[in-house]
Amino acid sequence: MNLSPAFGILGILYAVFVIAVSVLAVYALVLAIIFLRLRIAELKRAARAEDS
């Protein structure tokens, strides 16, 4: 049994699907990191405003 699915149309579709899922996962990760950085900065600003 060959583990490589690169056979004809099915293999191409599988490869495209895997690449698309990988890209979406990376995109979601980047968005989450950006959102968290903005949120942390916002919380720090709010904490500083409460102190003064």
Gaussian input, Z-matrix of N, CA and C with variables (Angstrom, degrees):
# hf/3-21g

backbone

0 1
 N
 C     1     B1
 C     2     B2     1     A1
 N     3     B3     2     A2     1     D1
 C     4     B4     3     A3     2     D2
 C     5     B5     4     A4     3     D3
 N     6     B6     5     A5     4     D4
 C     7     B7     6     A6     5     D5
 C     8     B8     7     A7     6     D6
 N     9     B9     8     A8     7     D7
 C    10    B10     9     A9     8     D8
 C    11    B11    10    A10     9     D9
 N    12    B12    11    A11    10    D10
 C    13    B13    12    A12    11    D11
 C    14    B14    13    A13    12    D12
 N    15    B15    14    A14    13    D13
 C    16    B16    15    A15    14    D14
 C    17    B17    16    A16    15    D15
 N    18    B18    17    A17    16    D16
 C    19    B19    18    A18    17    D17
 C    20    B20    19    A19    18    D18
 N    21    B21    20    A20    19    D19
 C    22    B22    21    A21    20    D20
 C    23    B23    22    A22    21    D21
 N    24    B24    23    A23    22    D22
 C    25    B25    24    A24    23    D23
 C    26    B26    25    A25    24    D24
 N    27    B27    26    A26    25    D25
 C    28    B28    27    A27    26    D26
 C    29    B29    28    A28    27    D27
 N    30    B30    29    A29    28    D28
 C    31    B31    30    A30    29    D29
 C    32    B32    31    A31    30    D30
 N    33    B33    32    A32    31    D31
 C    34    B34    33    A33    32    D32
 C    35    B35    34    A34    33    D33
 N    36    B36    35    A35    34    D34
 C    37    B37    36    A36    35    D35
 C    38    B38    37    A37    36    D36
 N    39    B39    38    A38    37    D37
 C    40    B40    39    A39    38    D38
 C    41    B41    40    A40    39    D39
 N    42    B42    41    A41    40    D40
 C    43    B43    42    A42    41    D41
 C    44    B44    43    A43    42    D42
 N    45    B45    44    A44    43    D43
 C    46    B46    45    A45    44    D44
 C    47    B47    46    A46    45    D45
 N    48    B48    47    A47    46    D46
 C    49    B49    48    A48    47    D47
 C    50    B50    49    A49    48    D48
 N    51    B51    50    A50    49    D49
 C    52    B52    51    A51    50    D50
 C    53    B53    52    A52    51    D51
 N    54    B54    53    A53    52    D52
 C    55    B55    54    A54    53    D53
 C    56    B56    55    A55    54    D54
 N    57    B57    56    A56    55    D55
 C    58    B58    57    A57    56    D56
 C    59    B59    58    A58    57    D57
 N    60    B60    59    A59    58    D58
 C    61    B61    60    A60    59    D59
 C    62    B62    61    A61    60    D60
 N    63    B63    62    A62    61    D61
 C    64    B64    63    A63    62    D62
 C    65    B65    64    A64    63    D63
 N    66    B66    65    A65    64    D64
 C    67    B67    66    A66    65    D65
 C    68    B68    67    A67    66    D66
 N    69    B69    68    A68    67    D67
 C    70    B70    69    A69    68    D68
 C    71    B71    70    A70    69    D69
 N    72    B72    71    A71    70    D70
 C    73    B73    72    A72    71    D71
 C    74    B74    73    A73    72    D72
 N    75    B75    74    A74    73    D73
 C    76    B76    75    A75    74    D74
 C    77    B77    76    A76    75    D75
 N    78    B78    77    A77    76    D76
 C    79    B79    78    A78    77    D77
 C    80    B80    79    A79    78    D78
 N    81    B81    80    A80    79    D79
 C    82    B82    81    A81    80    D80
 C    83    B83    82    A82    81    D81
 N    84    B84    83    A83    82    D82
 C    85    B85    84    A84    83    D83
 C    86    B86    85    A85    84    D84
 N    87    B87    86    A86    85    D85
 C    88    B88    87    A87    86    D86
 C    89    B89    88    A88    87    D87
 N    90    B90    89    A89    88    D88
 C    91    B91    90    A90    89    D89
 C    92    B92    91    A91    90    D90
 N    93    B93    92    A92    91    D91
 C    94    B94    93    A93    92    D92
 C    95    B95    94    A94    93    D93
 N    96    B96    95    A95    94    D94
 C    97    B97    96    A96    95    D95
 C    98    B98    97    A97    96    D96
 N    99    B99    98    A98    97    D97
 C   100   B100    99    A99    98    D98
 C   101   B101   100   A100    99    D99
 N   102   B102   101   A101   100   D100
 C   103   B103   102   A102   101   D101
 C   104   B104   103   A103   102   D102
 N   105   B105   104   A104   103   D103
 C   106   B106   105   A105   104   D104
 C   107   B107   106   A106   105   D105
 N   108   B108   107   A107   106   D106
 C   109   B109   108   A108   107   D107
 C   110   B110   109   A109   108   D108
 N   111   B111   110   A110   109   D109
 C   112   B112   111   A111   110   D110
 C   113   B113   112   A112   111   D111
 N   114   B114   113   A113   112   D112
 C   115   B115   114   A114   113   D113
 C   116   B116   115   A115   114   D114
 N   117   B117   116   A116   115   D115
 C   118   B118   117   A117   116   D116
 C   119   B119   118   A118   117   D117
 N   120   B120   119   A119   118   D118
 C   121   B121   120   A120   119   D119
 C   122   B122   121   A121   120   D120
 N   123   B123   122   A122   121   D121
 C   124   B124   123   A123   122   D122
 C   125   B125   124   A124   123   D123
 N   126   B126   125   A125   124   D124
 C   127   B127   126   A126   125   D125
 C   128   B128   127   A127   126   D126
 N   129   B129   128   A128   127   D127
 C   130   B130   129   A129   128   D128
 C   131   B131   130   A130   129   D129
 N   132   B132   131   A131   130   D130
 C   133   B133   132   A132   131   D131
 C   134   B134   133   A133   132   D132
 N   135   B135   134   A134   133   D133
 C   136   B136   135   A135   134   D134
 C   137   B137   136   A136   135   D135
 N   138   B138   137   A137   136   D136
 C   139   B139   138   A138   137   D137
 C   140   B140   139   A139   138   D138
 N   141   B141   140   A140   139   D139
 C   142   B142   141   A141   140   D140
 C   143   B143   142   A142   141   D141
 N   144   B144   143   A143   142   D142
 C   145   B145   144   A144   143   D143
 C   146   B146   145   A145   144   D144
 N   147   B147   146   A146   145   D145
 C   148   B148   147   A147   146   D146
 C   149   B149   148   A148   147   D147
 N   150   B150   149   A149   148   D148
 C   151   B151   150   A150   149   D149
 C   152   B152   151   A151   150   D150
 N   153   B153   152   A152   151   D151
 C   154   B154   153   A153   152   D152
 C   155   B155   154   A154   153   D153

   B1=1.4596
   B2=1.5307
   B3=1.3174
   B4=1.4608
   B5=1.5282
   B6=1.3240
   B7=1.4642
   B8=1.5259
   B9=1.3253
   B10=1.4667
   B11=1.5233
   B12=1.3526
   B13=1.4723
   B14=1.5298
   B15=1.3246
   B16=1.4654
   B17=1.5258
   B18=1.3266
   B19=1.4623
   B20=1.5193
   B21=1.3364
   B22=1.4673
   B23=1.5173
   B24=1.3334
   B25=1.4658
   B26=1.5312
   B27=1.3201
   B28=1.4633
   B29=1.5262
   B30=1.3121
   B31=1.4630
   B32=1.5143
   B33=1.3326
   B34=1.4673
   B35=1.5288
   B36=1.3345
   B37=1.4655
   B38=1.5255
   B39=1.3167
   B40=1.4642
   B41=1.5283
   B42=1.3314
   B43=1.4655
   B44=1.5292
   B45=1.3289
   B46=1.4704
   B47=1.5287
   B48=1.3259
   B49=1.4676
   B50=1.5298
   B51=1.3173
   B52=1.4676
   B53=1.5291
   B54=1.3348
   B55=1.4665
   B56=1.5282
   B57=1.3376
   B58=1.4704
   B59=1.5256
   B60=1.3280
   B61=1.4678
   B62=1.5304
   B63=1.3306
   B64=1.4651
   B65=1.5252
   B66=1.3330
   B67=1.4672
   B68=1.5290
   B69=1.3264
   B70=1.4661
   B71=1.5291
   B72=1.3277
   B73=1.4606
   B74=1.5294
   B75=1.3315
   B76=1.4698
   B77=1.5263
   B78=1.3397
   B79=1.4702
   B80=1.5329
   B81=1.3324
   B82=1.4643
   B83=1.5295
   B84=1.3199
   B85=1.4612
   B86=1.5266
   B87=1.3367
   B88=1.4688
   B89=1.5262
   B90=1.3416
   B91=1.4694
   B92=1.5277
   B93=1.3232
   B94=1.4644
   B95=1.5266
   B96=1.3258
   B97=1.4692
   B98=1.5251
   B99=1.3427
   B100=1.4661
   B101=1.5271
   B102=1.3344
   B103=1.4698
   B104=1.5273
   B105=1.3387
   B106=1.4615
   B107=1.5229
   B108=1.3388
   B109=1.4681
   B110=1.5198
   B111=1.3357
   B112=1.4668
   B113=1.5285
   B114=1.3269
   B115=1.4714
   B116=1.5255
   B117=1.3409
   B118=1.4658
   B119=1.5294
   B120=1.3373
   B121=1.4633
   B122=1.5274
   B123=1.3200
   B124=1.4701
   B125=1.5304
   B126=1.3283
   B127=1.4643
   B128=1.5309
   B129=1.3376
   B130=1.4670
   B131=1.5268
   B132=1.3462
   B133=1.4690
   B134=1.5257
   B135=1.3243
   B136=1.4661
   B137=1.5327
   B138=1.3163
   B139=1.4661
   B140=1.5281
   B141=1.3331
   B142=1.4664
   B143=1.5270
   B144=1.3273
   B145=1.4678
   B146=1.5286
   B147=1.3329
   B148=1.4663
   B149=1.5307
   B150=1.3310
   B151=1.4650
   B152=1.5232
   B153=1.3191
   B154=1.4669
   B155=1.5158
   A1=110.02
   A2=115.05
   A3=120.48
   A4=108.71
   A5=117.22
   A6=120.84
   A7=112.61
   A8=117.55
   A9=120.80
   A10=110.68
   A11=117.29
   A12=120.03
   A13=113.18
   A14=117.61
   A15=120.80
   A16=110.75
   A17=116.18
   A18=121.23
   A19=109.12
   A20=116.48
   A21=121.12
   A22=114.20
   A23=114.46
   A24=122.16
   A25=110.91
   A26=116.60
   A27=120.54
   A28=111.00
   A29=116.08
   A30=120.80
   A31=111.66
   A32=116.02
   A33=120.88
   A34=109.79
   A35=116.47
   A36=120.75
   A37=110.66
   A38=115.88
   A39=120.78
   A40=110.58
   A41=116.20
   A42=120.91
   A43=110.48
   A44=116.94
   A45=121.42
   A46=109.85
   A47=116.07
   A48=121.31
   A49=111.16
   A50=116.21
   A51=121.02
   A52=110.43
   A53=116.98
   A54=121.11
   A55=110.17
   A56=116.82
   A57=121.02
   A58=110.93
   A59=116.96
   A60=120.93
   A61=110.20
   A62=116.96
   A63=121.02
   A64=110.95
   A65=116.30
   A66=121.25
   A67=109.85
   A68=117.22
   A69=120.89
   A70=111.21
   A71=116.65
   A72=120.49
   A73=110.59
   A74=117.09
   A75=121.49
   A76=110.06
   A77=116.58
   A78=122.53
   A79=110.44
   A80=116.35
   A81=120.91
   A82=110.66
   A83=116.33
   A84=121.25
   A85=110.79
   A86=116.70
   A87=121.71
   A88=110.19
   A89=116.76
   A90=120.56
   A91=110.84
   A92=116.79
   A93=121.00
   A94=110.59
   A95=117.39
   A96=121.64
   A97=110.24
   A98=116.71
   A99=120.94
   A100=109.88
   A101=116.29
   A102=120.80
   A103=110.89
   A104=116.46
   A105=120.36
   A106=111.65
   A107=117.12
   A108=120.37
   A109=110.45
   A110=116.62
   A111=120.73
   A112=110.25
   A113=116.26
   A114=121.46
   A115=110.49
   A116=116.78
   A117=120.89
   A118=109.99
   A119=117.17
   A120=121.29
   A121=110.06
   A122=116.17
   A123=121.73
   A124=110.44
   A125=116.83
   A126=120.92
   A127=111.03
   A128=116.71
   A129=120.64
   A130=110.27
   A131=115.85
   A132=120.29
   A133=110.50
   A134=116.50
   A135=121.38
   A136=110.15
   A137=117.03
   A138=121.23
   A139=109.91
   A140=117.49
   A141=121.49
   A142=110.65
   A143=116.60
   A144=121.18
   A145=110.41
   A146=117.18
   A147=120.93
   A148=111.17
   A149=117.09
   A150=121.11
   A151=111.53
   A152=117.32
   A153=120.68
   A154=112.84
   D1=127.20
   D2=179.83
   D3=-93.90
   D4=125.96
   D5=-177.10
   D6=-76.66
   D7=-20.81
   D8=-179.51
   D9=-72.39
   D10=122.21
   D11=-178.11
   D12=-87.43
   D13=12.00
   D14=-174.53
   D15=-78.66
   D16=70.60
   D17=177.28
   D18=-127.96
   D19=110.54
   D20=173.73
   D21=58.87
   D22=-150.08
   D23=-175.24
   D24=-62.37
   D25=-42.80
   D26=-177.36
   D27=-61.34
   D28=-41.79
   D29=178.72
   D30=-63.79
   D31=-42.22
   D32=179.53
   D33=-64.47
   D34=-45.78
   D35=179.17
   D36=-60.65
   D37=-41.90
   D38=179.28
   D39=-62.51
   D40=-44.56
   D41=179.94
   D42=-62.64
   D43=-44.34
   D44=179.30
   D45=-61.68
   D46=-43.24
   D47=179.80
   D48=-61.39
   D49=-46.58
   D50=-179.24
   D51=-63.53
   D52=-42.80
   D53=178.89
   D54=-63.28
   D55=-43.88
   D56=-179.60
   D57=-61.55
   D58=-44.17
   D59=179.32
   D60=-63.77
   D61=-41.43
   D62=179.16
   D63=-62.55
   D64=-44.82
   D65=179.91
   D66=-62.00
   D67=-44.58
   D68=179.35
   D69=-62.70
   D70=-39.59
   D71=179.65
   D72=-63.98
   D73=-44.42
   D74=178.99
   D75=-64.39
   D76=-42.67
   D77=179.36
   D78=-59.99
   D79=-45.53
   D80=179.35
   D81=-63.16
   D82=-39.97
   D83=179.52
   D84=-63.43
   D85=-45.38
   D86=179.37
   D87=-62.01
   D88=-45.21
   D89=178.77
   D90=-60.71
   D91=-42.29
   D92=-179.73
   D93=-63.25
   D94=-42.49
   D95=179.96
   D96=-63.86
   D97=-45.94
   D98=179.42
   D99=-61.06
   D100=-46.79
   D101=-179.10
   D102=-59.95
   D103=-45.61
   D104=-178.73
   D105=-64.52
   D106=-39.28
   D107=178.60
   D108=-62.76
   D109=-44.41
   D110=178.91
   D111=-63.74
   D112=-42.43
   D113=-177.94
   D114=-64.53
   D115=-42.54
   D116=179.63
   D117=-63.74
   D118=-43.10
   D119=178.27
   D120=-61.22
   D121=-41.65
   D122=179.79
   D123=-63.95
   D124=-43.97
   D125=179.70
   D126=-64.69
   D127=-38.31
   D128=178.16
   D129=-64.00
   D130=-43.26
   D131=178.08
   D132=-60.49
   D133=-44.34
   D134=-179.34
   D135=-63.50
   D136=-40.59
   D137=179.96
   D138=-64.78
   D139=-40.51
   D140=179.05
   D141=-66.38
   D142=-39.15
   D143=-179.48
   D144=-65.56
   D145=-36.38
   D146=179.46
   D147=-69.57
   D148=-34.01
   D149=-178.06
   D150=-64.41
   D151=-41.85
   D152=-174.54
   D153=-85.41

